[in-house]
Amino acid sequence: MKSKVFNPGLLSGVVISLCSVLLAPAAQAACTGTELSICPAPFDAPLPDPHNMLTWSQTDRVIGFRNDYRNYAGDVFHHGNAVPLQAAAKRLTDASYRVNGQTWNLQDYLRRQNVSGMLVLKNGKVAWKYLAEGNTDTTLWTSRSVGQIRGCHPGGRGD
């Protein structure tokens, strides 16, 4: 008689495939009635209660803000021909800043501020892109506060 060997890799592959097949219709159903040409990813279920938005945990914020299109009615803004943003010739690699005599780097900022997505443009080109918490290039996001920073030199002239 052959001995049976448990193969966890095979089992996990089967479970993931099965979940993908079962969840795909639900994720696609989330786009029904939205007029979106591409269904946002990831699909989160369940959603935090929007009535409790001011007391959401960090995890609730990530899930809630990227799914606001499912919480509230909205309008679709139609656009002209879209073109992908080009990559900047010089990529942002080592940004830092000083506060109260202490130097912080970009990774410190991302961690301290619980950043789940950031796009840095220079002259209309992508100098740096950061996605976390499961966000993807198709994730929708509702921003309640968006910073547009224009770098200044000591003489006050903007970049």
Phi and psi in radians as a Rosetta constraint file:
Dihedral C 1 N 2 CA 2 C 2 CIRCULARHARMONIC -1.306 0.35
Dihedral N 2 CA 2 C 2 N 3 CIRCULARHARMONIC 2.498 0.35
Dihedral C 2 N 3 CA 3 C 3 CIRCULARHARMONIC -1.471 0.35
Dihedral N 3 CA 3 C 3 N 4 CIRCULARHARMONIC 2.486 0.35
Dihedral C 3 N 4 CA 4 C 4 CIRCULARHARMONIC -1.610 0.35
Dihedral N 4 CA 4 C 4 N 5 CIRCULARHARMONIC 2.264 0.35
Dihedral C 4 N 5 CA 5 C 5 CIRCULARHARMONIC -1.936 0.35
Dihedral N 5 CA 5 C 5 N 6 CIRCULARHARMONIC 2.262 0.35
Dihedral C 5 N 6 CA 6 C 6 CIRCULARHARMONIC -1.361 0.35
Dihedral N 6 CA 6 C 6 N 7 CIRCULARHARMONIC 2.207 0.35
Dihedral C 6 N 7 CA 7 C 7 CIRCULARHARMONIC -1.966 0.35
Dihedral N 7 CA 7 C 7 N 8 CIRCULARHARMONIC 1.680 0.35
Dihedral C 7 N 8 CA 8 C 8 CIRCULARHARMONIC -1.123 0.35
Dihedral N 8 CA 8 C 8 N 9 CIRCULARHARMONIC -0.570 0.35
Dihedral C 8 N 9 CA 9 C 9 CIRCULARHARMONIC -1.092 0.35
Dihedral N 9 CA 9 C 9 N 10 CIRCULARHARMONIC -0.785 0.35
Dihedral C 9 N 10 CA 10 C 10 CIRCULARHARMONIC -1.130 0.35
Dihedral N 10 CA 10 C 10 N 11 CIRCULARHARMONIC -0.760 0.35
Dihedral C 10 N 11 CA 11 C 11 CIRCULARHARMONIC -1.084 0.35
Dihedral N 11 CA 11 C 11 N 12 CIRCULARHARMONIC -0.780 0.35
Dihedral C 11 N 12 CA 12 C 12 CIRCULARHARMONIC -1.136 0.35
Dihedral N 12 CA 12 C 12 N 13 CIRCULARHARMONIC -0.638 0.35
Dihedral C 12 N 13 CA 13 C 13 CIRCULARHARMONIC -1.096 0.35
Dihedral N 13 CA 13 C 13 N 14 CIRCULARHARMONIC -0.732 0.35
Dihedral C 13 N 14 CA 14 C 14 CIRCULARHARMONIC -1.141 0.35
Dihedral N 14 CA 14 C 14 N 15 CIRCULARHARMONIC -0.755 0.35
Dihedral C 14 N 15 CA 15 C 15 CIRCULARHARMONIC -1.116 0.35
Dihedral N 15 CA 15 C 15 N 16 CIRCULARHARMONIC -0.782 0.35
Dihedral C 15 N 16 CA 16 C 16 CIRCULARHARMONIC -1.098 0.35
Dihedral N 16 CA 16 C 16 N 17 CIRCULARHARMONIC -0.772 0.35
Dihedral C 16 N 17 CA 17 C 17 CIRCULARHARMONIC -1.080 0.35
Dihedral N 17 CA 17 C 17 N 18 CIRCULARHARMONIC -0.765 0.35
Dihedral C 17 N 18 CA 18 C 18 CIRCULARHARMONIC -1.105 0.35
Dihedral N 18 CA 18 C 18 N 19 CIRCULARHARMONIC -0.770 0.35
Dihedral C 18 N 19 CA 19 C 19 CIRCULARHARMONIC -1.106 0.35
Dihedral N 19 CA 19 C 19 N 20 CIRCULARHARMONIC -0.700 0.35
Dihedral C 19 N 20 CA 20 C 20 CIRCULARHARMONIC -1.060 0.35
Dihedral N 20 CA 20 C 20 N 21 CIRCULARHARMONIC -0.768 0.35
Dihedral C 20 N 21 CA 21 C 21 CIRCULARHARMONIC -1.152 0.35
Dihedral N 21 CA 21 C 21 N 22 CIRCULARHARMONIC -0.714 0.35
Dihedral C 21 N 22 CA 22 C 22 CIRCULARHARMONIC -1.303 0.35
Dihedral N 22 CA 22 C 22 N 23 CIRCULARHARMONIC -0.586 0.35
Dihedral C 22 N 23 CA 23 C 23 CIRCULARHARMONIC -1.518 0.35
Dihedral N 23 CA 23 C 23 N 24 CIRCULARHARMONIC -0.383 0.35
Dihedral C 23 N 24 CA 24 C 24 CIRCULARHARMONIC -0.980 0.35
Dihedral N 24 CA 24 C 24 N 25 CIRCULARHARMONIC -0.808 0.35
Dihedral C 24 N 25 CA 25 C 25 CIRCULARHARMONIC -1.083 0.35
Dihedral N 25 CA 25 C 25 N 26 CIRCULARHARMONIC -0.642 0.35
Dihedral C 25 N 26 CA 26 C 26 CIRCULARHARMONIC -1.159 0.35
Dihedral N 26 CA 26 C 26 N 27 CIRCULARHARMONIC -0.729 0.35
Dihedral C 26 N 27 CA 27 C 27 CIRCULARHARMONIC -1.133 0.35
Dihedral N 27 CA 27 C 27 N 28 CIRCULARHARMONIC -0.732 0.35
Dihedral C 27 N 28 CA 28 C 28 CIRCULARHARMONIC -1.168 0.35
Dihedral N 28 CA 28 C 28 N 29 CIRCULARHARMONIC -0.613 0.35
Dihedral C 28 N 29 CA 29 C 29 CIRCULARHARMONIC -1.124 0.35
Dihedral N 29 CA 29 C 29 N 30 CIRCULARHARMONIC -0.457 0.35
Dihedral C 29 N 30 CA 30 C 30 CIRCULARHARMONIC -1.133 0.35
Dihedral N 30 CA 30 C 30 N 31 CIRCULARHARMONIC -0.369 0.35
Dihedral C 30 N 31 CA 31 C 31 CIRCULARHARMONIC -1.587 0.35
Dihedral N 31 CA 31 C 31 N 32 CIRCULARHARMONIC -0.162 0.35
Dihedral C 31 N 32 CA 32 C 32 CIRCULARHARMONIC -1.028 0.35
Dihedral N 32 CA 32 C 32 N 33 CIRCULARHARMONIC 2.239 0.35
Dihedral C 32 N 33 CA 33 C 33 CIRCULARHARMONIC 1.417 0.35
Dihedral N 33 CA 33 C 33 N 34 CIRCULARHARMONIC 0.102 0.35
Dihedral C 33 N 34 CA 34 C 34 CIRCULARHARMONIC -1.688 0.35
Dihedral N 34 CA 34 C 34 N 35 CIRCULARHARMONIC -0.229 0.35
Dihedral C 34 N 35 CA 35 C 35 CIRCULARHARMONIC 1.120 0.35
Dihedral N 35 CA 35 C 35 N 36 CIRCULARHARMONIC 0.316 0.35
Dihedral C 35 N 36 CA 36 C 36 CIRCULARHARMONIC -1.423 0.35
Dihedral N 36 CA 36 C 36 N 37 CIRCULARHARMONIC 2.340 0.35
Dihedral C 36 N 37 CA 37 C 37 CIRCULARHARMONIC -1.402 0.35
Dihedral N 37 CA 37 C 37 N 38 CIRCULARHARMONIC -0.455 0.35
Dihedral C 37 N 38 CA 38 C 38 CIRCULARHARMONIC -2.179 0.35
Dihedral N 38 CA 38 C 38 N 39 CIRCULARHARMONIC 2.212 0.35
Dihedral C 38 N 39 CA 39 C 39 CIRCULARHARMONIC -1.289 0.35
Dihedral N 39 CA 39 C 39 N 40 CIRCULARHARMONIC 2.208 0.35
Dihedral C 39 N 40 CA 40 C 40 CIRCULARHARMONIC -1.076 0.35
Dihedral N 40 CA 40 C 40 N 41 CIRCULARHARMONIC 2.580 0.35
Dihedral C 40 N 41 CA 41 C 41 CIRCULARHARMONIC -2.284 0.35
Dihedral N 41 CA 41 C 41 N 42 CIRCULARHARMONIC 2.534 0.35
Dihedral C 41 N 42 CA 42 C 42 CIRCULARHARMONIC -1.436 0.35
Dihedral N 42 CA 42 C 42 N 43 CIRCULARHARMONIC 2.897 0.35
Dihedral C 42 N 43 CA 43 C 43 CIRCULARHARMONIC -1.671 0.35
Dihedral N 43 CA 43 C 43 N 44 CIRCULARHARMONIC 2.128 0.35
Dihedral C 43 N 44 CA 44 C 44 CIRCULARHARMONIC -1.926 0.35
Dihedral N 44 CA 44 C 44 N 45 CIRCULARHARMONIC 2.339 0.35
Dihedral C 44 N 45 CA 45 C 45 CIRCULARHARMONIC -2.566 0.35
Dihedral N 45 CA 45 C 45 N 46 CIRCULARHARMONIC 2.375 0.35
Dihedral C 45 N 46 CA 46 C 46 CIRCULARHARMONIC -1.401 0.35
Dihedral N 46 CA 46 C 46 N 47 CIRCULARHARMONIC 3.030 0.35
Dihedral C 46 N 47 CA 47 C 47 CIRCULARHARMONIC -1.767 0.35
Dihedral N 47 CA 47 C 47 N 48 CIRCULARHARMONIC 2.604 0.35
Dihedral C 47 N 48 CA 48 C 48 CIRCULARHARMONIC -1.198 0.35
Dihedral N 48 CA 48 C 48 N 49 CIRCULARHARMONIC 2.658 0.35
Dihedral C 48 N 49 CA 49 C 49 CIRCULARHARMONIC -1.181 0.35
Dihedral N 49 CA 49 C 49 N 50 CIRCULARHARMONIC 2.071 0.35
Dihedral C 49 N 50 CA 50 C 50 CIRCULARHARMONIC -1.117 0.35
Dihedral N 50 CA 50 C 50 N 51 CIRCULARHARMONIC -0.359 0.35
Dihedral C 50 N 51 CA 51 C 51 CIRCULARHARMONIC -1.197 0.35
Dihedral N 51 CA 51 C 51 N 52 CIRCULARHARMONIC -0.338 0.35
Dihedral C 51 N 52 CA 52 C 52 CIRCULARHARMONIC -1.836 0.35
Dihedral N 52 CA 52 C 52 N 53 CIRCULARHARMONIC 0.382 0.35
Dihedral C 52 N 53 CA 53 C 53 CIRCULARHARMONIC -0.931 0.35
Dihedral N 53 CA 53 C 53 N 54 CIRCULARHARMONIC -0.666 0.35
Dihedral C 53 N 54 CA 54 C 54 CIRCULARHARMONIC -1.207 0.35
Dihedral N 54 CA 54 C 54 N 55 CIRCULARHARMONIC -0.267 0.35
Dihedral C 54 N 55 CA 55 C 55 CIRCULARHARMONIC -2.023 0.35
Dihedral N 55 CA 55 C 55 N 56 CIRCULARHARMONIC 0.247 0.35
Dihedral C 55 N 56 CA 56 C 56 CIRCULARHARMONIC -1.066 0.35
Dihedral N 56 CA 56 C 56 N 57 CIRCULARHARMONIC 2.511 0.35
Dihedral C 56 N 57 CA 57 C 57 CIRCULARHARMONIC -1.282 0.35
Dihedral N 57 CA 57 C 57 N 58 CIRCULARHARMONIC 3.013 0.35
Dihedral C 57 N 58 CA 58 C 58 CIRCULARHARMONIC -1.053 0.35
Dihedral N 58 CA 58 C 58 N 59 CIRCULARHARMONIC -0.730 0.35
Dihedral C 58 N 59 CA 59 C 59 CIRCULARHARMONIC -1.097 0.35
Dihedral N 59 CA 59 C 59 N 60 CIRCULARHARMONIC -0.742 0.35
Dihedral C 59 N 60 CA 60 C 60 CIRCULARHARMONIC -1.069 0.35
Dihedral N 60 CA 60 C 60 N 61 CIRCULARHARMONIC -0.674 0.35
Dihedral C 60 N 61 CA 61 C 61 CIRCULARHARMONIC -1.080 0.35
Dihedral N 61 CA 61 C 61 N 62 CIRCULARHARMONIC -0.815 0.35
Dihedral C 61 N 62 CA 62 C 62 CIRCULARHARMONIC -1.016 0.35
Dihedral N 62 CA 62 C 62 N 63 CIRCULARHARMONIC -0.877 0.35
Dihedral C 62 N 63 CA 63 C 63 CIRCULARHARMONIC -1.209 0.35
Dihedral N 63 CA 63 C 63 N 64 CIRCULARHARMONIC -0.780 0.35
Dihedral C 63 N 64 CA 64 C 64 CIRCULARHARMONIC -1.141 0.35
Dihedral N 64 CA 64 C 64 N 65 CIRCULARHARMONIC -0.807 0.35
Dihedral C 64 N 65 CA 65 C 65 CIRCULARHARMONIC -1.202 0.35
Dihedral N 65 CA 65 C 65 N 66 CIRCULARHARMONIC -0.563 0.35
Dihedral C 65 N 66 CA 66 C 66 CIRCULARHARMONIC -1.459 0.35
Dihedral N 66 CA 66 C 66 N 67 CIRCULARHARMONIC -0.022 0.35
Dihedral C 66 N 67 CA 67 C 67 CIRCULARHARMONIC -2.140 0.35
Dihedral N 67 CA 67 C 67 N 68 CIRCULARHARMONIC 0.323 0.35
Dihedral C 67 N 68 CA 68 C 68 CIRCULARHARMONIC -1.021 0.35
Dihedral N 68 CA 68 C 68 N 69 CIRCULARHARMONIC -0.479 0.35
Dihedral C 68 N 69 CA 69 C 69 CIRCULARHARMONIC -1.090 0.35
Dihedral N 69 CA 69 C 69 N 70 CIRCULARHARMONIC -0.338 0.35
Dihedral C 69 N 70 CA 70 C 70 CIRCULARHARMONIC -1.641 0.35
Dihedral N 70 CA 70 C 70 N 71 CIRCULARHARMONIC -0.289 0.35
Dihedral C 70 N 71 CA 71 C 71 CIRCULARHARMONIC -1.587 0.35
Dihedral N 71 CA 71 C 71 N 72 CIRCULARHARMONIC -0.535 0.35
Dihedral C 71 N 72 CA 72 C 72 CIRCULARHARMONIC -2.327 0.35
Dihedral N 72 CA 72 C 72 N 73 CIRCULARHARMONIC 2.613 0.35
Dihedral C 72 N 73 CA 73 C 73 CIRCULARHARMONIC -1.209 0.35
Dihedral N 73 CA 73 C 73 N 74 CIRCULARHARMONIC 2.607 0.35
Dihedral C 73 N 74 CA 74 C 74 CIRCULARHARMONIC -2.685 0.35
Dihedral N 74 CA 74 C 74 N 75 CIRCULARHARMONIC 3.018 0.35
Dihedral C 74 N 75 CA 75 C 75 CIRCULARHARMONIC -1.853 0.35
Dihedral N 75 CA 75 C 75 N 76 CIRCULARHARMONIC 2.579 0.35
Dihedral C 75 N 76 CA 76 C 76 CIRCULARHARMONIC -1.680 0.35
Dihedral N 76 CA 76 C 76 N 77 CIRCULARHARMONIC 2.203 0.35
Dihedral C 76 N 77 CA 77 C 77 CIRCULARHARMONIC -1.630 0.35
Dihedral N 77 CA 77 C 77 N 78 CIRCULARHARMONIC 2.027 0.35
Dihedral C 77 N 78 CA 78 C 78 CIRCULARHARMONIC -1.449 0.35
Dihedral N 78 CA 78 C 78 N 79 CIRCULARHARMONIC 2.504 0.35
Dihedral C 78 N 79 CA 79 C 79 CIRCULARHARMONIC -2.162 0.35
Dihedral N 79 CA 79 C 79 N 80 CIRCULARHARMONIC 2.955 0.35
Dihedral C 79 N 80 CA 80 C 80 CIRCULARHARMONIC -1.385 0.35
Dihedral N 80 CA 80 C 80 N 81 CIRCULARHARMONIC -2.698 0.35
Dihedral C 80 N 81 CA 81 C 81 CIRCULARHARMONIC -1.197 0.35
Dihedral N 81 CA 81 C 81 N 82 CIRCULARHARMONIC 2.102 0.35
Dihedral C 81 N 82 CA 82 C 82 CIRCULARHARMONIC -1.500 0.35
Dihedral N 82 CA 82 C 82 N 83 CIRCULARHARMONIC 2.504 0.35
Dihedral C 82 N 83 CA 83 C 83 CIRCULARHARMONIC -2.276 0.35
Dihedral N 83 CA 83 C 83 N 84 CIRCULARHARMONIC 2.490 0.35
Dihedral C 83 N 84 CA 84 C 84 CIRCULARHARMONIC -1.146 0.35
Dihedral N 84 CA 84 C 84 N 85 CIRCULARHARMONIC 2.581 0.35
Dihedral C 84 N 85 CA 85 C 85 CIRCULARHARMONIC -1.213 0.35
Dihedral N 85 CA 85 C 85 N 86 CIRCULARHARMONIC 2.407 0.35
Dihedral C 85 N 86 CA 86 C 86 CIRCULARHARMONIC -1.442 0.35
Dihedral N 86 CA 86 C 86 N 87 CIRCULARHARMONIC 2.700 0.35
Dihedral C 86 N 87 CA 87 C 87 CIRCULARHARMONIC -1.377 0.35
Dihedral N 87 CA 87 C 87 N 88 CIRCULARHARMONIC 2.461 0.35
Dihedral C 87 N 88 CA 88 C 88 CIRCULARHARMONIC -1.217 0.35
Dihedral N 88 CA 88 C 88 N 89 CIRCULARHARMONIC 2.590 0.35
Dihedral C 88 N 89 CA 89 C 89 CIRCULARHARMONIC -1.112 0.35
Dihedral N 89 CA 89 C 89 N 90 CIRCULARHARMONIC -0.653 0.35
Dihedral C 89 N 90 CA 90 C 90 CIRCULARHARMONIC -1.929 0.35
Dihedral N 90 CA 90 C 90 N 91 CIRCULARHARMONIC 2.023 0.35
Dihedral C 90 N 91 CA 91 C 91 CIRCULARHARMONIC -1.462 0.35
Dihedral N 91 CA 91 C 91 N 92 CIRCULARHARMONIC 2.550 0.35
Dihedral C 91 N 92 CA 92 C 92 CIRCULARHARMONIC -1.266 0.35
Dihedral N 92 CA 92 C 92 N 93 CIRCULARHARMONIC 2.103 0.35
Dihedral C 92 N 93 CA 93 C 93 CIRCULARHARMONIC -2.116 0.35
Dihedral N 93 CA 93 C 93 N 94 CIRCULARHARMONIC -0.588 0.35
Dihedral C 93 N 94 CA 94 C 94 CIRCULARHARMONIC -2.499 0.35
Dihedral N 94 CA 94 C 94 N 95 CIRCULARHARMONIC 1.329 0.35
Dihedral C 94 N 95 CA 95 C 95 CIRCULARHARMONIC -1.590 0.35
Dihedral N 95 CA 95 C 95 N 96 CIRCULARHARMONIC 2.502 0.35
Dihedral C 95 N 96 CA 96 C 96 CIRCULARHARMONIC -2.563 0.35
Dihedral N 96 CA 96 C 96 N 97 CIRCULARHARMONIC 2.875 0.35
Dihedral C 96 N 97 CA 97 C 97 CIRCULARHARMONIC -2.607 0.35
Dihedral N 97 CA 97 C 97 N 98 CIRCULARHARMONIC 2.802 0.35
Dihedral C 97 N 98 CA 98 C 98 CIRCULARHARMONIC -2.063 0.35
Dihedral N 98 CA 98 C 98 N 99 CIRCULARHARMONIC 2.363 0.35
Dihedral C 98 N 99 CA 99 C 99 CIRCULARHARMONIC -2.369 0.35
Dihedral N 99 CA 99 C 99 N 100 CIRCULARHARMONIC 2.182 0.35
Dihedral C 99 N 100 CA 100 C 100 CIRCULARHARMONIC 0.877 0.35
Dihedral N 100 CA 100 C 100 N 101 CIRCULARHARMONIC 0.734 0.35
Dihedral C 100 N 101 CA 101 C 101 CIRCULARHARMONIC 1.402 0.35
Dihedral N 101 CA 101 C 101 N 102 CIRCULARHARMONIC -0.019 0.35
Dihedral C 101 N 102 CA 102 C 102 CIRCULARHARMONIC -1.881 0.35
Dihedral N 102 CA 102 C 102 N 103 CIRCULARHARMONIC 2.378 0.35
Dihedral C 102 N 103 CA 103 C 103 CIRCULARHARMONIC -1.620 0.35
Dihedral N 103 CA 103 C 103 N 104 CIRCULARHARMONIC 2.321 0.35
Dihedral C 103 N 104 CA 104 C 104 CIRCULARHARMONIC -2.140 0.35
Dihedral N 104 CA 104 C 104 N 105 CIRCULARHARMONIC 2.565 0.35
Dihedral C 104 N 105 CA 105 C 105 CIRCULARHARMONIC -1.866 0.35
Dihedral N 105 CA 105 C 105 N 106 CIRCULARHARMONIC 3.099 0.35
Dihedral C 105 N 106 CA 106 C 106 CIRCULARHARMONIC -1.067 0.35
Dihedral N 106 CA 106 C 106 N 107 CIRCULARHARMONIC -0.695 0.35
Dihedral C 106 N 107 CA 107 C 107 CIRCULARHARMONIC -1.117 0.35
Dihedral N 107 CA 107 C 107 N 108 CIRCULARHARMONIC -0.650 0.35
Dihedral C 107 N 108 CA 108 C 108 CIRCULARHARMONIC -1.051 0.35
Dihedral N 108 CA 108 C 108 N 109 CIRCULARHARMONIC -0.795 0.35
Dihedral C 108 N 109 CA 109 C 109 CIRCULARHARMONIC -1.063 0.35
Dihedral N 109 CA 109 C 109 N 110 CIRCULARHARMONIC -0.828 0.35
Dihedral C 109 N 110 CA 110 C 110 CIRCULARHARMONIC -1.019 0.35
Dihedral N 110 CA 110 C 110 N 111 CIRCULARHARMONIC -0.751 0.35
Dihedral C 110 N 111 CA 111 C 111 CIRCULARHARMONIC -1.215 0.35
Dihedral N 111 CA 111 C 111 N 112 CIRCULARHARMONIC -0.839 0.35
Dihedral C 111 N 112 CA 112 C 112 CIRCULARHARMONIC -1.160 0.35
Dihedral N 112 CA 112 C 112 N 113 CIRCULARHARMONIC -0.560 0.35
Dihedral C 112 N 113 CA 113 C 113 CIRCULARHARMONIC -1.713 0.35
Dihedral N 113 CA 113 C 113 N 114 CIRCULARHARMONIC 0.063 0.35
Dihedral C 113 N 114 CA 114 C 114 CIRCULARHARMONIC 0.937 0.35
Dihedral N 114 CA 114 C 114 N 115 CIRCULARHARMONIC 0.803 0.35
Dihedral C 114 N 115 CA 115 C 115 CIRCULARHARMONIC -1.266 0.35
Dihedral N 115 CA 115 C 115 N 116 CIRCULARHARMONIC 2.279 0.35
Dihedral C 115 N 116 CA 116 C 116 CIRCULARHARMONIC -1.992 0.35
Dihedral N 116 CA 116 C 116 N 117 CIRCULARHARMONIC 0.036 0.35
Dihedral C 116 N 117 CA 117 C 117 CIRCULARHARMONIC -3.062 0.35
Dihedral N 117 CA 117 C 117 N 118 CIRCULARHARMONIC 2.359 0.35
Dihedral C 117 N 118 CA 118 C 118 CIRCULARHARMONIC -2.631 0.35
Dihedral N 118 CA 118 C 118 N 119 CIRCULARHARMONIC 2.409 0.35
Dihedral C 118 N 119 CA 119 C 119 CIRCULARHARMONIC -2.225 0.35
Dihedral N 119 CA 119 C 119 N 120 CIRCULARHARMONIC 2.163 0.35
Dihedral C 119 N 120 CA 120 C 120 CIRCULARHARMONIC -1.909 0.35
Dihedral N 120 CA 120 C 120 N 121 CIRCULARHARMONIC 2.084 0.35
Dihedral C 120 N 121 CA 121 C 121 CIRCULARHARMONIC -1.886 0.35
Dihedral N 121 CA 121 C 121 N 122 CIRCULARHARMONIC 2.448 0.35
Dihedral C 121 N 122 CA 122 C 122 CIRCULARHARMONIC -2.286 0.35
Dihedral N 122 CA 122 C 122 N 123 CIRCULARHARMONIC 2.105 0.35
Dihedral C 122 N 123 CA 123 C 123 CIRCULARHARMONIC 0.947 0.35
Dihedral N 123 CA 123 C 123 N 124 CIRCULARHARMONIC 0.671 0.35
Dihedral C 123 N 124 CA 124 C 124 CIRCULARHARMONIC 1.347 0.35
Dihedral N 124 CA 124 C 124 N 125 CIRCULARHARMONIC 0.140 0.35
Dihedral C 124 N 125 CA 125 C 125 CIRCULARHARMONIC -2.088 0.35
Dihedral N 125 CA 125 C 125 N 126 CIRCULARHARMONIC 2.627 0.35
Dihedral C 125 N 126 CA 126 C 126 CIRCULARHARMONIC -1.304 0.35
Dihedral N 126 CA 126 C 126 N 127 CIRCULARHARMONIC 1.955 0.35
Dihedral C 126 N 127 CA 127 C 127 CIRCULARHARMONIC -1.597 0.35
Dihedral N 127 CA 127 C 127 N 128 CIRCULARHARMONIC -0.436 0.35
Dihedral C 127 N 128 CA 128 C 128 CIRCULARHARMONIC -2.873 0.35
Dihedral N 128 CA 128 C 128 N 129 CIRCULARHARMONIC 2.453 0.35
Dihedral C 128 N 129 CA 129 C 129 CIRCULARHARMONIC -2.361 0.35
Dihedral N 129 CA 129 C 129 N 130 CIRCULARHARMONIC 2.362 0.35
Dihedral C 129 N 130 CA 130 C 130 CIRCULARHARMONIC -2.350 0.35
Dihedral N 130 CA 130 C 130 N 131 CIRCULARHARMONIC 2.201 0.35
Dihedral C 130 N 131 CA 131 C 131 CIRCULARHARMONIC -2.229 0.35
Dihedral N 131 CA 131 C 131 N 132 CIRCULARHARMONIC 2.355 0.35
Dihedral C 131 N 132 CA 132 C 132 CIRCULARHARMONIC -2.524 0.35
Dihedral N 132 CA 132 C 132 N 133 CIRCULARHARMONIC -3.136 0.35
Dihedral C 132 N 133 CA 133 C 133 CIRCULARHARMONIC 1.004 0.35
Dihedral N 133 CA 133 C 133 N 134 CIRCULARHARMONIC 0.509 0.35
Dihedral C 133 N 134 CA 134 C 134 CIRCULARHARMONIC 1.474 0.35
Dihedral N 134 CA 134 C 134 N 135 CIRCULARHARMONIC -0.002 0.35
Dihedral C 134 N 135 CA 135 C 135 CIRCULARHARMONIC -1.190 0.35
Dihedral N 135 CA 135 C 135 N 136 CIRCULARHARMONIC 2.578 0.35
Dihedral C 135 N 136 CA 136 C 136 CIRCULARHARMONIC -2.282 0.35
Dihedral N 136 CA 136 C 136 N 137 CIRCULARHARMONIC -3.135 0.35
Dihedral C 136 N 137 CA 137 C 137 CIRCULARHARMONIC -1.143 0.35
Dihedral N 137 CA 137 C 137 N 138 CIRCULARHARMONIC -0.302 0.35
Dihedral C 137 N 138 CA 138 C 138 CIRCULARHARMONIC -1.799 0.35
Dihedral N 138 CA 138 C 138 N 139 CIRCULARHARMONIC 0.096 0.35
Dihedral C 138 N 139 CA 139 C 139 CIRCULARHARMONIC -1.221 0.35
Dihedral N 139 CA 139 C 139 N 140 CIRCULARHARMONIC 2.282 0.35
Dihedral C 139 N 140 CA 140 C 140 CIRCULARHARMONIC -1.497 0.35
Dihedral N 140 CA 140 C 140 N 141 CIRCULARHARMONIC 2.669 0.35
Dihedral C 140 N 141 CA 141 C 141 CIRCULARHARMONIC -2.575 0.35
Dihedral N 141 CA 141 C 141 N 142 CIRCULARHARMONIC 2.364 0.35
Dihedral C 141 N 142 CA 142 C 142 CIRCULARHARMONIC -1.750 0.35
Dihedral N 142 CA 142 C 142 N 143 CIRCULARHARMONIC 2.096 0.35
Dihedral C 142 N 143 CA 143 C 143 CIRCULARHARMONIC -1.793 0.35
Dihedral N 143 CA 143 C 143 N 144 CIRCULARHARMONIC 2.151 0.35
Dihedral C 143 N 144 CA 144 C 144 CIRCULARHARMONIC -1.565 0.35
Dihedral N 144 CA 144 C 144 N 145 CIRCULARHARMONIC -0.352 0.35
Dihedral C 144 N 145 CA 145 C 145 CIRCULARHARMONIC -2.623 0.35
Dihedral N 145 CA 145 C 145 N 146 CIRCULARHARMONIC 2.048 0.35
Dihedral C 145 N 146 CA 146 C 146 CIRCULARHARMONIC -2.146 0.35
Dihedral N 146 CA 146 C 146 N 147 CIRCULARHARMONIC 2.247 0.35
Dihedral C 146 N 147 CA 147 C 147 CIRCULARHARMONIC -1.662 0.35
Dihedral N 147 CA 147 C 147 N 148 CIRCULARHARMONIC 2.256 0.35
Dihedral C 147 N 148 CA 148 C 148 CIRCULARHARMONIC -2.010 0.35
Dihedral N 148 CA 148 C 148 N 149 CIRCULARHARMONIC 1.854 0.35
Dihedral C 148 N 149 CA 149 C 149 CIRCULARHARMONIC -1.779 0.35
Dihedral N 149 CA 149 C 149 N 150 CIRCULARHARMONIC 2.268 0.35
Dihedral C 149 N 150 CA 150 C 150 CIRCULARHARMONIC -1.961 0.35
Dihedral N 150 CA 150 C 150 N 151 CIRCULARHARMONIC 2.009 0.35
Dihedral C 150 N 151 CA 151 C 151 CIRCULARHARMONIC -1.090 0.35
Dihedral N 151 CA 151 C 151 N 152 CIRCULARHARMONIC 2.474 0.35
Dihedral C 151 N 152 CA 152 C 152 CIRCULARHARMONIC -2.165 0.35
Dihedral N 152 CA 152 C 152 N 153 CIRCULARHARMONIC 2.540 0.35
Dihedral C 152 N 153 CA 153 C 153 CIRCULARHARMONIC -1.626 0.35
Dihedral N 153 CA 153 C 153 N 154 CIRCULARHARMONIC 2.870 0.35
Dihedral C 153 N 154 CA 154 C 154 CIRCULARHARMONIC -0.921 0.35
Dihedral N 154 CA 154 C 154 N 155 CIRCULARHARMONIC -0.521 0.35
Dihedral C 154 N 155 CA 155 C 155 CIRCULARHARMONIC -1.350 0.35
Dihedral N 155 CA 155 C 155 N 156 CIRCULARHARMONIC -0.067 0.35
Dihedral C 155 N 156 CA 156 C 156 CIRCULARHARMONIC 1.552 0.35
Dihedral N 156 CA 156 C 156 N 157 CIRCULARHARMONIC 0.054 0.35
Dihedral C 156 N 157 CA 157 C 157 CIRCULARHARMONIC -1.466 0.35
Dihedral N 157 CA 157 C 157 N 158 CIRCULARHARMONIC 2.247 0.35
Dihedral C 157 N 158 CA 158 C 158 CIRCULARHARMONIC -1.273 0.35
Dihedral N 158 CA 158 C 158 N 159 CIRCULARHARMONIC 2.684 0.35
